[in-house]
Amino acid sequence: MTTILDINCRNITADRPPVLLAAGPVLLRPLGMAGIPAIVASSEDDPAFASRYCGGRCILPPRNEPDALIEALLDTGDRLFRALGRRVPLMYGEDYFLELIYMHRARFEKKFLLLLSDPEVALGLLTKDRFEALARGRYLPVPRSLPWDLLSEIEDPVLAKPRSKFSWYHSPLQVQLFSEHSKAIIFENGRAAAADPRVRRFRDHLTFQEYVRGGDRQLWSFHGVADEHGKILACFVGRKLRTSPPLTGESSFIELIHDDALATFGRRMAEQVPLKGAFKMDFKTDVESGEHFLLEVNARFNLWHYLGAANGLNLMEVAYDYLVAGKRPPPLSYRTDTRWLCLPLDWRAYRQLAARRQLSLIGWLFSILFTRTVYNVFAWSDPTPLAMDFVRKFRKLLGLMKVWSRQWLSMAS
């Protein structure tokens, strides 16, 4: 059973109920910036618990106990319903929680305020092969899929991606085939992919597709919140400046942009699905043909929403107002003068680009020092989550040192 601790009831009323947030500081801060009360649902040592915006804690069981974790979330929703006389919004920032919610959709919708895509769409977004079938059925421009038995005949570059990200991190597939932050692997051609022994070992867990030509600057995304009919309430366009590793990795340095053509294209694609609730659509524009390809859709909240809020368009606030009060926003604008940076990841990205002679140290420093920036964990106005993160990592290091010392002593004796 879940335990809720230290709830600050001062800002919690039925008219302005709290969000139960299964995410860290990067999604807690947009809620705090909008004055929306939030209860963080996470493991006991989550840095978000130390945030000034954390109005309560819901301690969740470990992820290797999914049934207990589900019951903990539902029990929290039930307790809040009894206290407030209404359901509260549930927001989440990882595919792990999204898949659990989809798998137990009726139970979660009974306990929480949610905006979810239709079951057929939701199922199609969970795995790469289902996603391609969904996209093809709705005439969305996705890269061509390549079957295994024809892979060795492909002369052009090939991309290999995991079929599903469920229980992805630290899985044998992720550890043995992909680098730490990589989302895919690029092969020179299909023959090289088919000849790789690791690829052959995990081929049933992979999907292969043609590679869209271009660098990280050709990667862009369309972000929005849509109502239960798929009508977009608010949106913005973002661009990746760097990823780690380059071309296939996690975002390390990103920005918002104004581009009416891209916004119109993204809106049309989202409504064509249709997507409902919070979403992110990742695109890549072929550097030679100029054609846009849809790479991925995430139907959840994500780190870009912090950047959007810092630039004046808070999609989490839009979603909250619609879920709680049915409020539709007027046309909203946003700035583009603030960027988002994950410094450790971007340092790694710089080193990888420097090794390829694509970025100098001066160029990297200039790009991050002379811009307004928000960060993954640190914030000047909310510094304690970073301090807690350091403490957590130090404790983990001490634990490892104790294990190593015991092993060394046993070997020495």
C-alpha positions in Angstrom: 0.0 0.0 0.0 1.2 3.5 -0.8 2.3 6.1 1.8 1.7 9.8 1.3 3.9 12.0 3.4 4.1 15.8 4.1 1.2 17.0 2.0 0.9 20.8 2.1 -2.8 21.3 2.2 -2.5 25.1 2.0 -2.8 25.2 -1.8 -5.0 22.1 -2.3 -8.7 22.6 -2.8 -11.4 20.9 -4.9 -11.3 24.0 -7.3 -7.5 23.7 -7.7 -6.7 20.0 -7.0 -3.1 18.8 -7.1 -1.5 16.9 -9.9 -0.2 13.4 -9.0 3.1 13.6 -10.9 5.1 10.5 -11.8 8.2 12.4 -12.9 11.3 14.3 -11.7 12.2 18.0 -11.3 12.2 18.8 -15.1 8.4 18.3 -15.1 7.7 19.4 -11.6 9.0 22.9 -12.3 6.5 23.8 -15.1 3.7 23.0 -12.7 5.3 25.1 -10.0 5.9 28.0 -12.4 2.1 28.0 -13.0 1.3 27.8 -9.3 -0.2 24.3 -9.7 0.1 22.1 -6.6 1.8 18.8 -7.2 2.3 15.5 -5.3 5.4 13.7 -6.6 5.0 9.9 -7.0 8.4 8.2 -7.2 11.0 6.2 -5.4 12.1 7.3 -2.0 15.3 9.1 -3.1 14.0 11.1 -6.0 15.6 14.6 -6.2 12.1 16.0 -6.9 11.1 15.4 -3.3 13.6 18.2 -2.3 12.1 20.7 -4.7 10.3 23.8 -3.5 7.4 22.9 -5.7 6.9 19.5 -4.2 3.6 19.7 -2.2 3.6 16.0 -1.2 5.2 12.7 -1.6 3.8 9.4 -2.8 6.5 6.7 -2.2 6.2 4.1 -4.9 7.3 0.4 -4.8 10.2 -0.5 -7.1 9.6 -0.9 -10.8 10.3 -4.6 -10.6 7.0 -4.9 -8.7 4.6 -3.4 -11.3 1.5 -4.8 -9.7 2.3 -3.2 -6.4 3.3 0.1 -8.2 -0.1 0.2 -10.0 -2.0 -0.4 -6.8 0.0 2.3 -5.1 -0.9 4.9 -7.7 -4.6 3.8 -7.7 -4.7 3.9 -3.9 -3.3 7.4 -4.0 -5.9 8.5 -6.5 -8.7 7.0 -4.3 -7.4 8.8 -1.2 -7.3 12.1 -3.0 -10.8 11.6 -4.4 -12.1 10.9 -0.9 -10.4 14.0 0.5 -11.4 16.4 -2.3 -14.6 14.8 -3.7 -13.2 14.7 -7.2 -10.5 13.1 -9.4 -7.2 14.7 -9.8 -5.0 14.8 -12.9 -2.3 12.2 -13.3 0.8 13.3 -15.3 3.8 11.2 -16.2 7.1 11.6 -18.1 8.2 8.1 -19.1 7.0 5.4 -21.4 7.1 3.0 -18.4 4.2 4.8 -16.7 2.4 5.4 -20.0 2.4 1.7 -20.8 1.2 0.7 -17.3 -1.7 3.2 -17.7 -2.6 1.9 -21.1 -2.5 -1.7 -19.9 -5.0 -0.8 -17.0 -6.7 2.1 -18.8 -10.2 1.6 -17.3 -9.0 1.5 -13.7 -6.8 4.6 -14.1 -9.6 6.6 -15.9 -11.9 5.8 -13.0 -9.5 7.2 -10.4 -7.8 10.1 -12.3 -8.4 12.9 -14.8 -6.6 11.7 -18.0 -6.5 12.6 -21.7 -5.5 9.4 -23.6 -5.5 8.5 -27.3 -8.0 6.0 -28.6 -7.0 2.4 -27.8 -6.1 1.6 -31.4 -3.7 4.6 -31.5 -2.4 4.0 -28.0 -1.5 0.4 -28.9 0.1 1.5 -32.2 2.4 3.9 -30.3 3.8 1.3 -27.9 6.2 -0.6 -30.2 8.1 0.4 -33.4 6.5 -2.2 -35.7 3.0 -1.4 -34.5 3.8 2.3 -34.9 4.8 1.9 -38.6 1.6 0.0 -39.3 -0.4 2.7 -37.6 1.5 5.4 -39.6 1.1 3.7 -42.9 -2.6 3.2 -42.3 -3.0 6.9 -41.7 -0.8 8.0 -44.6 1.9 9.5 -42.3 5.4 9.9 -43.9 7.6 7.4 -42.0 10.9 5.9 -43.2 10.6 2.7 -45.1 10.8 -0.4 -43.0 13.2 -3.1 -44.0 12.4 -6.8 -43.4 15.2 -9.0 -42.0 15.3 -11.4 -45.0 15.9 -8.5 -47.4 18.3 -6.6 -45.2 21.5 -7.8 -46.8 20.4 -6.5 -50.2 20.1 -2.9 -49.0 23.0 -0.8 -50.3 22.1 2.5 -48.5 22.5 3.3 -44.7 20.2 1.4 -42.4 18.9 2.3 -38.9 18.3 -0.3 -36.2 16.0 0.5 -33.3 14.5 -1.4 -30.4 11.0 -2.6 -31.0 9.9 -1.5 -27.6 11.3 0.8 -24.9 9.3 -1.1 -22.1 11.9 -2.1 -19.4 14.5 -0.8 -21.8 17.2 0.6 -19.5 19.8 -1.9 -18.3 18.1 -4.6 -20.4 20.5 -7.1 -22.2 19.6 -5.5 -25.5 20.4 -2.0 -24.3 23.6 -3.0 -22.5 25.1 -5.3 -25.2 24.1 -3.6 -28.4 23.4 0.1 -27.7 25.7 2.7 -26.1 24.5 4.3 -22.8 22.3 7.0 -24.3 21.8 5.8 -27.9 18.3 5.2 -29.2 19.5 3.6 -32.5 22.4 2.3 -34.5 23.4 3.5 -38.0 25.0 0.9 -40.3 26.7 1.7 -43.5 24.4 -0.6 -45.4 22.1 -3.5 -44.9 24.8 -6.1 -45.3 26.8 -4.6 -42.4 23.7 -4.7 -40.2 22.9 -8.3 -41.1 26.5 -9.4 -40.6 26.8 -8.0 -37.1 26.6 -11.0 -34.6 25.0 -8.8 -31.9 22.3 -7.8 -34.3 21.7 -11.4 -35.3 21.4 -12.3 -31.6 18.8 -9.6 -30.9 17.1 -9.4 -34.3 13.7 -10.3 -32.9 13.9 -7.3 -30.6 14.9 -4.9 -33.3 13.3 -3.1 -36.2 15.2 -1.9 -39.3 14.4 1.1 -41.5 16.0 3.3 -44.1 18.2 6.1 -42.7 17.0 9.7 -43.3 20.0 11.7 -44.5 21.2 14.7 -42.4 22.7 15.6 -39.0 21.2 16.6 -35.7 20.2 20.1 -37.1 17.7 18.3 -39.3 15.9 16.9 -36.3 12.9 18.9 -35.1 9.8 18.2 -33.1 6.2 19.3 -32.8 4.7 19.4 -29.3 1.1 19.9 -28.2 -1.9 19.1 -26.1 -5.1 18.0 -27.8 -8.6 17.5 -26.5 -10.6 14.3 -26.5 -11.6 14.9 -30.1 -8.0 15.4 -31.3 -8.3 19.2 -31.6 -5.0 20.9 -30.6 -5.3 23.3 -27.7 -1.8 24.7 -27.8 1.5 23.8 -29.5 5.1 24.8 -30.3 8.0 23.7 -32.5 11.4 22.6 -31.2 14.8 21.8 -32.7 17.6 19.7 -31.4 21.0 21.4 -31.4 23.0 18.5 -30.1 22.4 14.9 -29.1 24.6 12.3 -27.4 25.7 10.3 -29.2 25.3 12.4 -32.3 22.5 11.4 -34.7 21.1 8.6 -32.5 21.2 9.7 -28.9 19.4 11.6 -26.2 18.8 15.4 -26.4 21.6 17.4 -24.7 21.0 20.9 -26.1 17.6 22.0 -27.5 15.7 25.2 -28.4 12.3 26.4 -29.6 11.9 27.9 -33.0 9.2 29.7 -35.0 8.5 28.1 -38.3 4.9 28.4 -39.6 5.4 25.7 -42.3 6.7 23.2 -39.8 4.0 24.0 -37.3 1.3 23.6 -40.0 2.8 20.3 -41.1 3.1 19.0 -37.5 -0.5 20.1 -36.6 -1.8 18.3 -39.7 0.1 15.1 -38.8 -1.1 15.2 -35.2 -4.8 15.6 -36.2 -4.5 13.0 -38.9 -3.7 10.3 -36.3 -5.5 11.8 -34.2 -3.4 12.3 -31.0 -5.1 13.2 -27.7 -3.6 14.7 -24.5 0.1 15.6 -24.4 2.3 14.5 -27.2 5.6 15.0 -29.0 6.2 14.1 -32.6 9.8 13.7 -33.7 10.6 14.5 -37.3 13.7 14.6 -39.5 14.0 16.6 -42.7 16.0 14.8 -45.4 19.0 17.1 -46.0 18.9 16.5 -49.8 15.2 16.2 -50.7 13.7 18.4 -48.1 11.1 15.8 -47.3 9.9 15.5 -43.7 9.8 12.0 -42.1 8.0 11.2 -38.9 10.4 9.2 -36.7 8.5 8.7 -33.4 5.5 9.8 -31.4 5.5 10.0 -27.6 2.0 10.5 -26.1 3.2 11.8 -22.7 4.7 14.8 -21.0 8.5 15.3 -21.6 11.4 17.6 -20.9 10.5 20.0 -23.7 7.6 21.2 -21.6 10.0 22.8 -19.1 11.6 24.6 -22.0 8.2 25.7 -23.3 7.2 27.1 -19.9 10.5 28.9 -19.6 9.7 30.6 -23.0 6.2 31.5 -22.0 4.0 28.6 -23.3 3.3 26.1 -20.5 1.7 23.0 -22.0 1.3 21.4 -18.7 -0.7 24.3 -17.5 -2.9 24.1 -20.6 -3.5 20.4 -20.0 -4.3 21.0 -16.3 -6.8 23.8 -17.0 -8.5 21.7 -19.6 -8.7 18.5 -17.4 -9.8 20.3 -14.3 -12.1 23.1 -15.7 -12.6 22.4 -19.4 -10.8 25.6 -20.1 -9.6 26.2 -23.6 -6.7 28.7 -24.0 -6.7 31.7 -26.3 -4.1 31.6 -29.1 -0.8 31.5 -27.3 2.6 32.7 -28.4 6.1 31.8 -27.1 9.6 33.2 -27.1 12.7 31.4 -28.4 15.4 33.1 -26.3 15.9 30.3 -23.7 17.4 26.9 -24.4 17.5 23.7 -22.4 20.8 22.0 -21.5 21.9 18.8 -19.9 25.5 19.7 -19.1 27.0 16.2 -18.5 25.3 14.8 -21.6 26.3 17.9 -23.7 29.9 17.6 -22.6 29.8 14.1 -23.9 28.3 15.3 -27.1 31.0 17.9 -27.5 33.7 15.3 -27.0 32.2 13.0 -29.6 31.8 15.9 -32.1 35.3 17.1 -31.3 36.7 13.6 -32.1 35.1 14.0 -35.5 36.5 17.5 -35.9 33.0 18.9 -36.1 33.0 21.2 -33.0 35.8 23.1 -31.3 36.0 23.7 -27.5 35.6 27.5 -28.1 32.6 26.8 -30.3 31.0 24.6 -27.7 31.7 27.0 -24.8 30.3 29.9 -26.9 27.1 28.0 -27.6 26.3 27.3 -24.0 27.7 30.4 -22.2 26.1 33.1 -24.2 22.5 32.1 -24.0 19.7 32.0 -21.5 19.5 28.4 -20.3 17.4 26.1 -18.1 18.9 22.8 -17.0 17.9 19.2 -16.5 18.2 19.1 -12.7 19.6 22.4 -11.5 17.7 25.7 -11.3 18.9 28.9 -9.5 15.4 29.3 -8.0 15.2 25.6 -7.0 18.7 24.3 -6.2 17.9 21.6 -3.6 17.1 18.8 -6.1 20.6 18.9 -7.4 22.0 18.7 -3.9 19.8 15.7 -3.2 21.0 14.1 -6.5 24.6 14.5 -5.4 23.8 12.9 -2.0 22.0 10.0 -3.7 25.0 9.4 -6.0 27.5 9.7 -3.2 25.5 7.1 -1.2 25.5 4.8 -4.2 29.3 5.2 -4.6 29.8 4.4 -0.9 27.7 1.3 -1.3 29.8 0.2 -4.3 33.0 0.9 -2.4 31.8 -1.3 0.5 31.0 -4.2 -1.9 34.4 -3.8 -3.6 36.2 -3.7 -0.2 34.5 -6.9 0.9 35.3 -8.6 -2.3 39.0 -7.5 -2.0 39.2 -8.6 1.6 37.7 -12.0 0.8 40.2 -12.5 -2.0 43.1 -11.3 0.2 42.2 -13.7 3.0 
